[in-house]
């Protein structure tokens, strides 16, 4: 339940940021829906987000998460993933199929859907 609350706060904070595009919001909404419906029961208080992509994209998310942490007092663990989309997808598939507890949120390519 703690992770769900952190994810909701993060989503609300992201919505206040004028730099977020519609697609970023849509991505965060879909991923948060996944987190909420997955029934996370861990008592861990950190939200883990896997981020990959171009350096500018990673820098954007690092700043956004840092601002969110400062404003909310919540901790978010950011894990950098490979820039290559296929490698990033493979890592996520392995983790999700193994039912690993992380990631809670992740960036994905639209082609993966």
C-alpha positions as CSV (number, residue, x, y, z in Angstrom):
1,X,0.0,0.0,0.0
2,X,2.9,2.3,0.7
3,X,4.3,1.9,-2.8
4,X,0.8,2.7,-4.3
5,X,0.7,5.9,-2.3
6,X,4.1,7.0,-3.4
7,X,3.3,6.2,-7.0
8,X,0.1,8.2,-6.7
9,X,2.0,11.2,-5.3
10,X,4.6,10.9,-8.0
11,X,1.9,10.9,-10.7
12,X,0.2,13.9,-9.2
13,X,3.5,15.8,-9.0
14,X,4.3,14.9,-12.6
15,X,0.9,16.3,-13.7
16,X,1.9,19.7,-12.1
17,X,5.1,19.9,-14.1
18,X,4.5,21.8,-17.4
19,X,7.3,20.0,-19.2
20,X,5.6,16.6,-19.2
21,X,4.1,15.7,-22.6
22,X,0.8,13.9,-23.1
23,X,2.7,10.7,-23.8
24,X,4.7,10.8,-20.6
25,X,1.5,11.3,-18.7
26,X,-0.2,8.4,-20.5
27,X,2.8,6.2,-19.8
28,X,2.8,7.1,-16.1
29,X,-0.9,6.5,-15.9
30,X,-0.7,3.1,-17.5
31,X,2.3,2.0,-15.3
32,X,0.6,3.3,-12.1
33,X,-2.5,1.4,-13.0
34,X,-0.3,-1.7,-13.4
35,X,1.3,-1.0,-10.0
36,X,-2.1,-0.5,-8.3
37,X,-3.7,-3.6,-9.8
38,X,-0.6,-5.8,-9.1
39,X,-1.4,-6.0,-5.4
40,X,2.0,-4.9,-4.1
41,X,2.2,-6.1,-0.5
42,X,5.8,-5.4,0.2
43,X,6.5,-3.2,3.2
44,X,9.4,-1.6,1.4
45,X,9.0,2.1,1.3
46,X,11.0,2.8,-1.8
47,X,9.5,3.0,-5.2
48,X,11.8,1.6,-7.9
49,X,11.8,3.1,-11.4
50,X,13.8,1.7,-14.2
51,X,14.8,4.4,-16.7
52,X,16.6,4.0,-20.0
53,X,17.0,5.9,-23.2
54,X,19.0,8.9,-24.4
55,X,21.2,10.7,-21.9
56,X,18.9,13.8,-22.1
57,X,15.9,11.7,-21.3
58,X,17.6,10.1,-18.3
59,X,18.7,13.5,-17.1
60,X,15.1,14.8,-17.3
61,X,13.8,11.9,-15.3
62,X,16.6,12.2,-12.7
63,X,15.8,15.9,-12.2
64,X,12.0,15.3,-12.1
65,X,12.4,12.5,-9.5
66,X,14.8,14.6,-7.4
67,X,12.3,17.5,-7.4
68,X,9.6,15.1,-6.4
69,X,11.7,13.6,-3.6
70,X,12.5,17.0,-2.2
71,X,8.9,18.2,-2.3
72,X,7.3,15.0,-0.9
73,X,9.9,13.5,1.4
74,X,9.4,10.1,-0.4
75,X,12.4,8.0,-1.6
76,X,12.5,6.8,-5.2
77,X,15.2,4.4,-6.3
78,X,16.1,5.2,-9.9
79,X,17.8,2.3,-11.8
80,X,19.4,3.2,-15.2
81,X,18.8,0.7,-17.9
82,X,20.6,0.2,-21.3
83,X,20.0,2.8,-24.0
84,X,19.3,0.1,-26.5
85,X,15.5,-0.6,-26.5
86,X,15.9,-4.4,-27.1
87,X,18.3,-4.8,-24.2
88,X,16.0,-2.8,-21.9
89,X,13.0,-4.9,-23.0
90,X,14.9,-8.2,-22.4
91,X,15.8,-7.1,-18.9
92,X,12.2,-6.2,-18.1
93,X,10.8,-9.4,-19.5
94,X,13.2,-11.5,-17.5
95,X,12.4,-9.6,-14.3
96,X,8.7,-9.6,-14.8
97,X,8.5,-13.3,-15.8
98,X,10.6,-14.2,-12.7
99,X,8.0,-12.2,-10.7
100,X,10.7,-10.1,-9.2
101,X,9.5,-7.3,-6.9
102,X,11.2,-4.6,-9.0
103,X,10.7,-2.5,-11.0
104,X,7.5,-0.8,-9.7
105,X,7.5,1.6,-12.6
106,X,9.5,1.5,-15.9
107,X,9.8,3.4,-19.1
108,X,9.0,1.4,-22.2
109,X,9.0,1.8,-26.0
110,X,5.6,2.3,-27.6
111,X,6.5,-0.6,-29.9
112,X,6.5,-3.1,-27.0
113,X,2.7,-2.8,-26.6
